């Protein structure tokens, strides 16, 4: 028998020898399921959340009515560039509720106050300096670009106040805002409302994406050190994206002579965190938001595009849009969109870097939010 033929003889022991199974292919998150997940997400965010807001506003336990006087304090406390005034007795009554306000001038009957967050505040103000707010058209806190205009809050009947500070007629009429009585959800109610909305989102989205979550869970089979390293690298990328966004918005601010404000979304989160129901907002920010948002803006949306880099760009911009939808001016919308989209870009890159494993970005997103919350709570204690 030739050597060639002998090599073709079957070894019967080989027939009964167990061989390792070929690795099973990872199930693909279907396009149909991705589309349904995104639709469910936006339906809940737009319709269900809208109904929930109306329900909360219909219950007096969740709302606070602000008189015109209280509105003056509230508005200046929310506007770092604002200047308000009130009779001394009213200031004594309400100032304890607005600790971020500071008196910059006190007259016989009125006090003039501003927001402590204003970086341009001086240590002291003379009467002439206060008068200039009302007598110089479009007066600015600073003439260094980007310059910041003084925003004046004046009651409808403001002339008695102007007479008291020696201003016969208002000149700076372009920057005047009139406080009005209004009703708003309490910060505690806002925290509960956000928690309720994310519970509904979890019920709607997670069952649709459960298979993807389960398959990607093998991310945690890696050594703990490697997971930790990847998370730290991811968080570093988030910081780098934030620095890049700040640089871009500063250039835009210098060119357009515009100072980027803190986003309304961030302000609402901070107020909710510091409320009596702040724990609900902590749970939303650290657990629910990272899971739901990464399932939608990374896992689902990346299925819409064959080019993963195009997917990264579009999902990042959409991620930014949902965080700035409540802004009231175009420049605030545009500059804050850059900031939030930069975070979306970083998360998209981390998702690609980790071979489309959604848990990798959930962890980085959660850590980033947790660090931000810790900073907010720490500063509140100072």
Secondary structure as a PSIPRED ss2 file (coil, helix, strand):
# PSIPRED VFORMAT (PSIPRED V4.0)

   1 X C   1.000  0.000  0.000
   2 X C   1.000  0.000  0.000
   3 X H   0.000  1.000  0.000
   4 X H   0.000  1.000  0.000
   5 X H   0.000  1.000  0.000
   6 X H   0.000  1.000  0.000
   7 X H   0.000  1.000  0.000
   8 X C   1.000  0.000  0.000
   9 X C   1.000  0.000  0.000
  10 X C   1.000  0.000  0.000
  11 X C   1.000  0.000  0.000
  12 X H   0.000  1.000  0.000
  13 X H   0.000  1.000  0.000
  14 X H   0.000  1.000  0.000
  15 X H   0.000  1.000  0.000
  16 X C   1.000  0.000  0.000
  17 X C   1.000  0.000  0.000
  18 X C   1.000  0.000  0.000
  19 X C   1.000  0.000  0.000
  20 X C   1.000  0.000  0.000
  21 X C   1.000  0.000  0.000
  22 X C   1.000  0.000  0.000
  23 X C   1.000  0.000  0.000
  24 X C   1.000  0.000  0.000
  25 X C   1.000  0.000  0.000
  26 X C   1.000  0.000  0.000
  27 X C   1.000  0.000  0.000
  28 X C   1.000  0.000  0.000
  29 X C   1.000  0.000  0.000
  30 X C   1.000  0.000  0.000
  31 X H   0.000  1.000  0.000
  32 X H   0.000  1.000  0.000
  33 X H   0.000  1.000  0.000
  34 X H   0.000  1.000  0.000
  35 X H   0.000  1.000  0.000
  36 X H   0.000  1.000  0.000
  37 X H   0.000  1.000  0.000
  38 X H   0.000  1.000  0.000
  39 X H   0.000  1.000  0.000
  40 X H   0.000  1.000  0.000
  41 X H   0.000  1.000  0.000
  42 X H   0.000  1.000  0.000
  43 X H   0.000  1.000  0.000
  44 X H   0.000  1.000  0.000
  45 X H   0.000  1.000  0.000
  46 X H   0.000  1.000  0.000
  47 X H   0.000  1.000  0.000
  48 X H   0.000  1.000  0.000
  49 X H   0.000  1.000  0.000
  50 X H   0.000  1.000  0.000
  51 X H   0.000  1.000  0.000
  52 X H   0.000  1.000  0.000
  53 X H   0.000  1.000  0.000
  54 X H   0.000  1.000  0.000
  55 X H   0.000  1.000  0.000
  56 X H   0.000  1.000  0.000
  57 X H   0.000  1.000  0.000
  58 X C   1.000  0.000  0.000
  59 X C   1.000  0.000  0.000
  60 X H   0.000  1.000  0.000
  61 X H   0.000  1.000  0.000
  62 X H   0.000  1.000  0.000
  63 X E   0.000  0.000  1.000
  64 X E   0.000  0.000  1.000
  65 X E   0.000  0.000  1.000
  66 X E   0.000  0.000  1.000
  67 X C   1.000  0.000  0.000
  68 X H   0.000  1.000  0.000
  69 X H   0.000  1.000  0.000
  70 X H   0.000  1.000  0.000
  71 X H   0.000  1.000  0.000
  72 X H   0.000  1.000  0.000
  73 X H   0.000  1.000  0.000
  74 X H   0.000  1.000  0.000
  75 X H   0.000  1.000  0.000
  76 X H   0.000  1.000  0.000
  77 X H   0.000  1.000  0.000
  78 X H   0.000  1.000  0.000
  79 X C   1.000  0.000  0.000
  80 X C   1.000  0.000  0.000
  81 X C   1.000  0.000  0.000
  82 X E   0.000  0.000  1.000
  83 X E   0.000  0.000  1.000
  84 X E   0.000  0.000  1.000
  85 X E   0.000  0.000  1.000
  86 X E   0.000  0.000  1.000
  87 X E   0.000  0.000  1.000
  88 X H   0.000  1.000  0.000
  89 X H   0.000  1.000  0.000
  90 X H   0.000  1.000  0.000
  91 X H   0.000  1.000  0.000
  92 X H   0.000  1.000  0.000
  93 X H   0.000  1.000  0.000
  94 X H   0.000  1.000  0.000
  95 X H   0.000  1.000  0.000
  96 X H   0.000  1.000  0.000
  97 X H   0.000  1.000  0.000
  98 X C   1.000  0.000  0.000
  99 X C   1.000  0.000  0.000
 100 X C   1.000  0.000  0.000
 101 X E   0.000  0.000  1.000
 102 X E   0.000  0.000  1.000
 103 X E   0.000  0.000  1.000
 104 X E   0.000  0.000  1.000
 105 X E   0.000  0.000  1.000
 106 X E   0.000  0.000  1.000
 107 X C   1.000  0.000  0.000
 108 X C   1.000  0.000  0.000
 109 X C   1.000  0.000  0.000
 110 X E   0.000  0.000  1.000
 111 X E   0.000  0.000  1.000
 112 X E   0.000  0.000  1.000
 113 X E   0.000  0.000  1.000
 114 X E   0.000  0.000  1.000
 115 X E   0.000  0.000  1.000
 116 X C   1.000  0.000  0.000
 117 X C   1.000  0.000  0.000
 118 X C   1.000  0.000  0.000
 119 X C   1.000  0.000  0.000
 120 X C   1.000  0.000  0.000
 121 X C   1.000  0.000  0.000
 122 X C   1.000  0.000  0.000
 123 X C   1.000  0.000  0.000
 124 X C   1.000  0.000  0.000
 125 X C   1.000  0.000  0.000
 126 X C   1.000  0.000  0.000
 127 X H   0.000  1.000  0.000
 128 X H   0.000  1.000  0.000
 129 X H   0.000  1.000  0.000
 130 X H   0.000  1.000  0.000
 131 X H   0.000  1.000  0.000
 132 X H   0.000  1.000  0.000
 133 X H   0.000  1.000  0.000
 134 X H   0.000  1.000  0.000
 135 X H   0.000  1.000  0.000
 136 X C   1.000  0.000  0.000
 137 X C   1.000  0.000  0.000
 138 X C   1.000  0.000  0.000
 139 X C   1.000  0.000  0.000
 140 X E   0.000  0.000  1.000
 141 X E   0.000  0.000  1.000
 142 X E   0.000  0.000  1.000
 143 X C   1.000  0.000  0.000
 144 X C   1.000  0.000  0.000
 145 X C   1.000  0.000  0.000
 146 X C   1.000  0.000  0.000
 147 X C   1.000  0.000  0.000
 148 X E   0.000  0.000  1.000
 149 X E   0.000  0.000  1.000
 150 X C   1.000  0.000  0.000
 151 X E   0.000  0.000  1.000
 152 X E   0.000  0.000  1.000
 153 X E   0.000  0.000  1.000
 154 X C   1.000  0.000  0.000
 155 X C   1.000  0.000  0.000
 156 X C   1.000  0.000  0.000
 157 X C   1.000  0.000  0.000
 158 X C   1.000  0.000  0.000
 159 X H   0.000  1.000  0.000
 160 X H   0.000  1.000  0.000
 161 X H   0.000  1.000  0.000
 162 X H   0.000  1.000  0.000
 163 X H   0.000  1.000  0.000
 164 X H   0.000  1.000  0.000
 165 X C   1.000  0.000  0.000
 166 X C   1.000  0.000  0.000
 167 X C   1.000  0.000  0.000
 168 X C   1.000  0.000  0.000
 169 X C   1.000  0.000  0.000
 170 X C   1.000  0.000  0.000
 171 X C   1.000  0.000  0.000
 172 X C   1.000  0.000  0.000
 173 X C   1.000  0.000  0.000
 174 X C   1.000  0.000  0.000
 175 X C   1.000  0.000  0.000
 176 X E   0.000  0.000  1.000
 177 X E   0.000  0.000  1.000
 178 X C   1.000  0.000  0.000
 179 X C   1.000  0.000  0.000
 180 X C   1.000  0.000  0.000
 181 X C   1.000  0.000  0.000
 182 X E   0.000  0.000  1.000
 183 X E   0.000  0.000  1.000
 184 X E   0.000  0.000  1.000
 185 X E   0.000  0.000  1.000
 186 X C   1.000  0.000  0.000
 187 X H   0.000  1.000  0.000
 188 X H   0.000  1.000  0.000
 189 X H   0.000  1.000  0.000
 190 X H   0.000  1.000  0.000
 191 X H   0.000  1.000  0.000
 192 X H   0.000  1.000  0.000
 193 X H   0.000  1.000  0.000
 194 X H   0.000  1.000  0.000
 195 X H   0.000  1.000  0.000
 196 X H   0.000  1.000  0.000
 197 X H   0.000  1.000  0.000
 198 X H   0.000  1.000  0.000
 199 X H   0.000  1.000  0.000
 200 X H   0.000  1.000  0.000
 201 X H   0.000  1.000  0.000
 202 X H   0.000  1.000  0.000
 203 X H   0.000  1.000  0.000
 204 X H   0.000  1.000  0.000
 205 X H   0.000  1.000  0.000
 206 X H   0.000  1.000  0.000
 207 X H   0.000  1.000  0.000
 208 X H   0.000  1.000  0.000
 209 X H   0.000  1.000  0.000
 210 X H   0.000  1.000  0.000
 211 X H   0.000  1.000  0.000
 212 X H   0.000  1.000  0.000
 213 X H   0.000  1.000  0.000
 214 X H   0.000  1.000  0.000
 215 X H   0.000  1.000  0.000
 216 X H   0.000  1.000  0.000
 217 X H   0.000  1.000  0.000
 218 X H   0.000  1.000  0.000
 219 X H   0.000  1.000  0.000
 220 X H   0.000  1.000  0.000
 221 X H   0.000  1.000  0.000
 222 X C   1.000  0.000  0.000
 223 X C   1.000  0.000  0.000
 224 X H   0.000  1.000  0.000
 225 X H   0.000  1.000  0.000
 226 X H   0.000  1.000  0.000
 227 X H   0.000  1.000  0.000
 228 X H   0.000  1.000  0.000
 229 X H   0.000  1.000  0.000
 230 X H   0.000  1.000  0.000
 231 X H   0.000  1.000  0.000
 232 X H   0.000  1.000  0.000
 233 X H   0.000  1.000  0.000
 234 X H   0.000  1.000  0.000
 235 X H   0.000  1.000  0.000
 236 X H   0.000  1.000  0.000
 237 X H   0.000  1.000  0.000
 238 X H   0.000  1.000  0.000
 239 X H   0.000  1.000  0.000
 240 X H   0.000  1.000  0.000
 241 X H   0.000  1.000  0.000
 242 X H   0.000  1.000  0.000
 243 X H   0.000  1.000  0.000
 244 X H   0.000  1.000  0.000
 245 X H   0.000  1.000  0.000
 246 X H   0.000  1.000  0.000
 247 X H   0.000  1.000  0.000
 248 X H   0.000  1.000  0.000
 249 X H   0.000  1.000  0.000
 250 X H   0.000  1.000  0.000
 251 X H   0.000  1.000  0.000
 252 X H   0.000  1.000  0.000
 253 X H   0.000  1.000  0.000
 254 X H   0.000  1.000  0.000
 255 X H   0.000  1.000  0.000
 256 X H   0.000  1.000  0.000
 257 X C   1.000  0.000  0.000
 258 X C   1.000  0.000  0.000
 259 X C   1.000  0.000  0.000
 260 X C   1.000  0.000  0.000
 261 X C   1.000  0.000  0.000
 262 X C   1.000  0.000  0.000
 263 X C   1.000  0.000  0.000
 264 X H   0.000  1.000  0.000
 265 X H   0.000  1.000  0.000
 266 X H   0.000  1.000  0.000
 267 X H   0.000  1.000  0.000
 268 X H   0.000  1.000  0.000
 269 X H   0.000  1.000  0.000
 270 X H   0.000  1.000  0.000
 271 X H   0.000  1.000  0.000
 272 X H   0.000  1.000  0.000
 273 X H   0.000  1.000  0.000
 274 X C   1.000  0.000  0.000
 275 X C   1.000  0.000  0.000
 276 X C   1.000  0.000  0.000
 277 X C   1.000  0.000  0.000
 278 X H   0.000  1.000  0.000
 279 X H   0.000  1.000  0.000
 280 X H   0.000  1.000  0.000
 281 X H   0.000  1.000  0.000
 282 X H   0.000  1.000  0.000
 283 X H   0.000  1.000  0.000
 284 X H   0.000  1.000  0.000
 285 X H   0.000  1.000  0.000
 286 X H   0.000  1.000  0.000
 287 X H   0.000  1.000  0.000
 288 X H   0.000  1.000  0.000
 289 X H   0.000  1.000  0.000
 290 X H   0.000  1.000  0.000
 291 X H   0.000  1.000  0.000
 292 X H   0.000  1.000  0.000
 293 X H   0.000  1.000  0.000
 294 X H   0.000  1.000  0.000
 295 X H   0.000  1.000  0.000
 296 X H   0.000  1.000  0.000
 297 X H   0.000  1.000  0.000
 298 X H   0.000  1.000  0.000
 299 X H   0.000  1.000  0.000
 300 X H   0.000  1.000  0.000
 301 X H   0.000  1.000  0.000
 302 X H   0.000  1.000  0.000
 303 X H   0.000  1.000  0.000
 304 X H   0.000  1.000  0.000
 305 X C   1.000  0.000  0.000
 306 X C   1.000  0.000  0.000
 307 X C   1.000  0.000  0.000
 308 X H   0.000  1.000  0.000
 309 X H   0.000  1.000  0.000
 310 X H   0.000  1.000  0.000
 311 X H   0.000  1.000  0.000
 312 X H   0.000  1.000  0.000
 313 X H   0.000  1.000  0.000
 314 X H   0.000  1.000  0.000
 315 X H   0.000  1.000  0.000
 316 X H   0.000  1.000  0.000
 317 X H   0.000  1.000  0.000
 318 X H   0.000  1.000  0.000
 319 X H   0.000  1.000  0.000
 320 X H   0.000  1.000  0.000
 321 X H   0.000  1.000  0.000
 322 X H   0.000  1.000  0.000
 323 X H   0.000  1.000  0.000
 324 X H   0.000  1.000  0.000
 325 X C   1.000  0.000  0.000
 326 X C   1.000  0.000  0.000
 327 X C   1.000  0.000  0.000
 328 X C   1.000  0.000  0.000
 329 X C   1.000  0.000  0.000
 330 X H   0.000  1.000  0.000
 331 X H   0.000  1.000  0.000
 332 X H   0.000  1.000  0.000
 333 X H   0.000  1.000  0.000
 334 X H   0.000  1.000  0.000
 335 X H   0.000  1.000  0.000
 336 X H   0.000  1.000  0.000
 337 X H   0.000  1.000  0.000
 338 X H   0.000  1.000  0.000
 339 X H   0.000  1.000  0.000
 340 X H   0.000  1.000  0.000
 341 X H   0.000  1.000  0.000
 342 X H   0.000  1.000  0.000
 343 X H   0.000  1.000  0.000
 344 X H   0.000  1.000  0.000
 345 X H   0.000  1.000  0.000
 346 X H   0.000  1.000  0.000
 347 X H   0.000  1.000  0.000
 348 X H   0.000  1.000  0.000
 349 X H   0.000  1.000  0.000
 350 X H   0.000  1.000  0.000
 351 X H   0.000  1.000  0.000
 352 X H   0.000  1.000  0.000
 353 X H   0.000  1.000  0.000
 354 X C   1.000  0.000  0.000
 355 X C   1.000  0.000  0.000
 356 X C   1.000  0.000  0.000
 357 X C   1.000  0.000  0.000
 358 X H   0.000  1.000  0.000
 359 X H   0.000  1.000  0.000
 360 X H   0.000  1.000  0.000
 361 X H   0.000  1.000  0.000
 362 X H   0.000  1.000  0.000
 363 X H   0.000  1.000  0.000
 364 X H   0.000  1.000  0.000
 365 X H   0.000  1.000  0.000
 366 X H   0.000  1.000  0.000
 367 X H   0.000  1.000  0.000
 368 X H   0.000  1.000  0.000
 369 X H   0.000  1.000  0.000
 370 X H   0.000  1.000  0.000
 371 X H   0.000  1.000  0.000
 372 X H   0.000  1.000  0.000
 373 X H   0.000  1.000  0.000
 374 X H   0.000  1.000  0.000
 375 X H   0.000  1.000  0.000
 376 X H   0.000  1.000  0.000
 377 X H   0.000  1.000  0.000
 378 X H   0.000  1.000  0.000
 379 X H   0.000  1.000  0.000
 380 X H   0.000  1.000  0.000
 381 X H   0.000  1.000  0.000
 382 X C   1.000  0.000  0.000
